[in-house]
Amino acid sequence: MKNITKEEMVNLLLKEEDGVMSLSDGTAPYCIPFGHVYVNDKVYLSLFPKGRKWEIIQKNPRICFNVYSWNEDHTVWSSVVVDGVMEPVTEVTEIESVVKALIVKMGLDPEAYLEKRMKYYRDNLENPKALKIYKINSSTMGGKSMNTMLDN
């Protein structure tokens, strides 16, 4: 197993669509697959403020987020782990940069999607039940890679 470079970690965070969000309320861990986007050295997540994940975040905003991938023939895996604290994004300019990155990542039409999505966020900034964007203020980020084939 070897450490991967910051550039390799960033490339993995940019390339992979999904990761695993890991939370804890102090009594039990909770892990769920979750989409993300990486912008300006931050991992961003969009979530509705409800359900088990939301209840846990309210008690403990610390998060561990993992993104991983395999090479084409499944002989090498790479992984990035980001530890930090969830923080709501409330600045419209930051929300717009995240939405633009999501549009590119998902292959959506910016003409059809950007203004509609930004209107939603602007109209719902104060709505506690609306979809929100959170960023992970990371305390640590590390990455590993490993060849799973034994050399003979």
C-alpha positions in Angstrom: 0.0 0.0 0.0 1.3 3.5 -0.8 0.3 7.0 -0.2 -1.0 8.9 -3.2 -0.2 12.5 -4.0 -2.4 15.5 -3.4 -2.9 15.7 -7.2 -4.0 12.1 -7.3 -6.4 12.6 -4.4 -7.9 15.7 -6.2 -8.2 13.8 -9.5 -10.1 11.0 -7.7 -12.4 13.4 -6.0 -13.1 15.1 -9.3 -13.6 11.9 -11.3 -15.8 9.8 -9.0 -19.5 10.6 -8.7 -20.2 9.0 -5.4 -18.5 8.4 -2.1 -19.5 7.1 1.4 -20.6 9.6 4.1 -19.7 8.3 7.5 -21.3 9.9 10.6 -21.6 9.0 14.3 -24.0 10.1 17.0 -21.6 8.8 19.6 -23.3 5.5 20.0 -23.2 3.9 16.6 -21.6 4.7 13.2 -23.8 5.4 10.2 -22.5 5.2 6.6 -24.4 5.9 3.4 -23.5 6.3 -0.3 -23.6 9.9 -1.3 -22.9 12.1 -4.3 -20.5 14.9 -4.1 -18.6 17.6 -6.0 -15.1 18.9 -5.3 -14.6 22.7 -5.8 -11.9 25.0 -4.6 -10.3 22.3 -2.3 -13.6 21.5 -0.6 -16.0 18.5 -0.8 -19.6 19.7 -1.2 -22.7 17.6 -0.5 -26.4 18.5 -1.2 -28.9 17.2 1.3 -32.4 17.6 2.6 -32.4 18.4 6.3 -34.4 15.4 7.4 -33.9 11.7 8.2 -31.4 9.8 10.2 -28.3 11.5 8.6 -29.7 14.9 9.5 -30.5 13.9 13.1 -26.9 12.7 13.5 -25.4 15.8 11.9 -27.4 17.9 14.4 -25.8 16.0 17.3 -22.3 15.7 15.8 -21.3 17.6 12.6 -18.1 15.7 12.3 -17.9 13.6 9.1 -15.6 11.2 7.4 -16.1 11.1 3.6 -14.5 8.4 1.5 -14.2 8.1 -2.3 -12.6 5.1 -3.9 -12.1 3.4 -7.3 -10.6 0.4 -9.0 -8.6 0.3 -12.1 -10.1 -1.4 -15.2 -9.0 -5.0 -14.3 -9.6 -4.6 -10.6 -5.9 -5.1 -9.7 -5.3 -1.7 -8.1 -7.6 0.4 -5.9 -7.2 4.0 -4.8 -9.0 5.8 -2.0 -9.3 9.3 -0.5 -10.6 9.9 3.0 -11.6 13.4 4.1 -12.2 14.1 7.8 -13.8 17.3 8.9 -16.9 19.2 10.0 -20.1 19.8 8.0 -20.9 23.5 7.4 -23.9 24.9 5.6 -23.2 27.0 2.5 -25.2 30.2 2.6 -23.4 32.5 0.2 -25.1 32.6 -3.2 -21.8 32.9 -5.1 -20.4 29.8 -3.4 -23.7 27.9 -4.0 -23.5 28.9 -7.7 -19.9 27.6 -8.1 -21.1 24.3 -6.6 -24.1 24.1 -8.9 -21.9 24.8 -11.9 -19.5 22.1 -10.9 -22.5 19.7 -10.5 -23.8 20.6 -13.9 -20.4 19.8 -15.5 -20.0 16.6 -13.5 -23.5 15.3 -14.3 -23.3 16.3 -18.0 -26.4 18.5 -17.7 -27.3 21.4 -20.0 -26.2 24.6 -18.3 -28.7 26.7 -20.2 -31.6 24.6 -19.0 -30.4 23.9 -15.5 -28.4 26.7 -13.9 -30.9 29.4 -13.6 -33.7 27.1 -12.5 -31.5 25.5 -9.8 -30.2 28.9 -8.6 -33.7 30.3 -8.4 -34.6 27.3 -6.1 -31.6 28.0 -3.8 -32.2 31.8 -3.7 -35.9 31.3 -3.0 -35.2 28.7 -0.3 -32.2 30.1 1.6 -34.3 30.6 4.7 -36.5 27.5 4.3 -35.4 25.0 6.9 -36.9 22.1 5.0 -35.4 22.8 1.6 -32.4 21.1 -0.1 -29.2 22.6 1.2 -25.6 22.5 0.2 -23.0 21.7 2.8 -19.2 21.7 2.6 -16.7 19.7 4.6 -14.2 21.9 6.3 -11.5 19.3 6.4 -9.1 18.7 9.2 -7.3 16.0 7.3 -7.3 14.4 3.8 -5.3 11.4 2.9 -5.1 8.9 0.1 -3.8 5.4 -0.5 -3.4 3.0 -3.4 -2.8 -0.7 -3.4 -2.0 -3.3 -5.9 -4.1 -6.4 -5.0 -2.0 -8.8 -7.2 0.9 -10.6 -5.4 4.2 -10.5 -7.2 5.6 -13.9 -7.9 
